[in-house]
Amino acid sequence: MFQTRIAYVRETENGKQIVVADWDGYGPQQVTSASINLLPAWMPQGRALAFTSFRDGAGAHLFQVDLGTRAVQPLVKMGDFATGAVFSPDGIRFAFSASQAENTDIWLSPIEGGVVRRLTDSRGIDISASWSPDGKRIAFVSDRAGSPQIYTMAVDGSDVRRITFQGNYNQEPAWSPKGDLIAFSGRDEHRVFDLYAINVQTGKIARLTQNEGTNEKPSWAPNGRLVVFSSTRSGRKQLWTILPDGSNARQLTNESRGASDAAWGRSPQVI
């Protein structure tokens, strides 16, 4: 746990900026300084982050920032927008969402560049990819059946399976390091988002948060012992952690304007 860091989005006067902090929320350091930046994701070796940004003035696209030099470079610019990069466990490719010809799908790209492959091709919106720890499947969100639900598919886009059937708005899947659970946020009967975890094999769903504000964007610690997420339970959105059963909630951030979009990953001490 002590060799891990958490990237997240800080609300500032100059838009939304990417921040990296220690696993317990201490030592936050901002690594972007302009525009609106969202959805940080740890790149292989933990020396850089991918993120979604509006910085080029042409909609949202994917960029990467080196955590040592703070240099920002384009990662993917395609279609109307490209967003939500997530990297495979073996570090050689990444999945992301992109919109082309008014259709939003999950795409796959080699990390070193090359042929970009479309994995989904439904009439619905397909977003929010998350890799299984063995690299064989990808969880994602689709509204192809009428409402946003969690699906999984093989890494080549085949064998698509819907796994959530309760609730009418489920989003932001995060596959656990063990591979047995997928955490996600879902809108409950009071139209508030809470966290849930579904057992991939049995389909059994456990509720992790309730009656504590809006709770979104779960991300697992690399050892699977904690889940970090954003919550409004103390007022503005801040980052909190809980155990996988939903107990022992602990606030990590105290950002004056709020914090969200947490991504937990291993990182060398380069900042």
HELIX and SHEET records of a PDB file:
HELIX    1   1 PRO A   44  GLY A   46  5                                   3    
SHEET    1   A 4 GLN A  29  GLN A  30  0                                        
SHEET    2   A 4 GLY A  15  ASP A  22 -1                                        
SHEET    3   A 4 THR A   4  THR A  12 -1                                        
SHEET    4   A 4 ALA A 259  ARG A 266 -1                                        
SHEET    1   B 4 ASN A  37  TRP A  42  0                                        
SHEET    2   B 4 ALA A  48  SER A  53 -1                                        
SHEET    3   B 4 HIS A  61  ASP A  66 -1                                        
SHEET    4   B 4 VAL A  72  VAL A  76 -1                                        
SHEET    1   C 4 PHE A  81  PHE A  87  0                                        
SHEET    2   C 4 ARG A  93  GLN A 100 -1                                        
SHEET    3   C 4 ASN A 103  PRO A 110 -1                                        
SHEET    4   C 4 ARG A 117  ARG A 118 -1                                        
SHEET    1   D 4 ASP A 126  TRP A 131  0                                        
SHEET    2   D 4 ARG A 137  SER A 142 -1                                        
SHEET    3   D 4 GLN A 149  ALA A 154 -1                                        
SHEET    4   D 4 ARG A 161  ARG A 162 -1                                        
SHEET    1   E 4 ASN A 170  TRP A 175  0                                        
SHEET    2   E 4 LEU A 181  ARG A 187 -1                                        
SHEET    3   E 4 PHE A 193  ASN A 199 -1                                        
SHEET    4   E 4 ILE A 205  ARG A 207 -1                                        
SHEET    1   F 4 ASN A 215  TRP A 220  0                                        
SHEET    2   F 4 VAL A 227  SER A 231 -1                                        
SHEET    3   F 4 GLN A 238  ILE A 242 -1                                        
SHEET    4   F 4 ARG A 250  GLN A 251 -1                                        
END                                                                             
